[in-house]
Amino acid sequence: MHYTRFSALFALVFMTSLVHAQVRVEGPVEYGIFASPQHDFKPGERVLARSSQQIERTTVIPAKLGSKFGLRYTLLGKRADDTPLTLLYFTPGVISPDGVRHDKFEVMQKLTPGAAQEVMAFEFTEPHEVVSGEWRLMVFQGDRKLLEQRFSVR
């Protein structure tokens, strides 16, 4: 009986530490179009900006070069050696110049404990990327979905 109580106590302490170690989204999530001072973009052109760029809250994105849209969010419980984030960009079908259709882009991102905020964004820098329709941005850590946001590109 004593062994059973010890086992139960150990299991409870172990499970509690796992719950506290999980990465989680904290506070409001910003989403929409990232502000840019430039208006007429040329193919391949990109404006370098900090993650503090203003975001106009919207789910409707202009289908034009230079449109940059996405999410900015805060994660708590990050550890450098933890499972990285998987950023999934589901597209309405981007066809690259080599004729290959891309319904999804995937990016792995290591966790940076010192970073105050995370950014997931897509910027139309090439004409073939500008595809109207529904774009879904999703953030996973392993099998756990942390965020999802839909955008309508028109």
C-alpha positions, -999 to 999 in steps of 0.1 A, spaced: 0 0 0 29 24 8 44 17 -26 11 26 -43 8 60 -25 44 68 -34 38 58 -71 7 79 -72 25 109 -57 54 106 -81 30 104 -111 11 135 -99 43 155 -94 56 143 -128 24 152 -146 22 186 -129 57 194 -142 48 184 -177 17 207 -177 38 236 -166 65 229 -191 42 231 -221 46 260 -245 14 281 -247 1 312 -263 -2 341 -239 -23 372 -244 -38 386 -275 -27 374 -310 -22 402 -335 -30 393 -371 -35 411 -404 -14 431 -428 21 443 -417 25 480 -425 49 490 -452 60 525 -462 66 514 -498 36 509 -522 49 498 -556 69 467 -553 89 450 -580 94 412 -582 119 399 -557 118 432 -537 113 430 -500 113 456 -473 134 445 -443 116 454 -411 116 446 -374 91 424 -357 77 456 -341 61 466 -375 25 478 -371 -2 453 -380 -35 464 -395 -61 439 -381 -79 423 -410 -84 389 -426 -87 404 -462 -54 407 -479 -47 426 -512 -35 402 -539 -4 422 -549 33 422 -547 45 436 -513 15 424 -493 29 409 -460 4 393 -437 5 370 -407 6 368 -370 25 382 -340 21 363 -307 37 356 -273 47 322 -262 52 312 -225 71 281 -213 98 282 -240 130 263 -235 159 263 -260 161 225 -261 123 220 -266 105 207 -296 107 234 -324 77 251 -339 63 240 -372 49 269 -392 24 257 -418 12 280 -446 -17 264 -465 -22 281 -498 -49 280 -525 -23 265 -548 9 284 -555 24 272 -588 62 279 -589 80 288 -621 90 251 -625 53 242 -628 50 225 -594 19 232 -573 24 240 -536 -6 237 -514 15 240 -483 48 255 -472 64 243 -440 90 260 -419 107 247 -387 116 273 -362 137 268 -330 123 282 -298 142 313 -285 135 317 -248 147 353 -248 124 365 -277 95 386 -264 73 378 -294 71 354 -323 61 363 -359 47 341 -386 43 360 -419 41 355 -456 51 383 -480 43 382 -517 77 389 -534 72 371 -567 42 373 -591 36 335 -590 31 337 -552 1 361 -555 -27 336 -555 -63 346 -546 -83 325 -522 -81 312 -487 -47 311 -470 -44 293 -436 -15 299 -412 -10 274 -385 16 271 -357 23 237 -342 47 224 -315 51 187 -323 15 174 -326 0 203 -306 -17 231 -325 -10 264 -309 -26 288 -334 -46 290 -366 -56 320 -386 -74 322 -420 -69 350 -445 -88 358 -477 -65 370 -505 -83 391 -531 
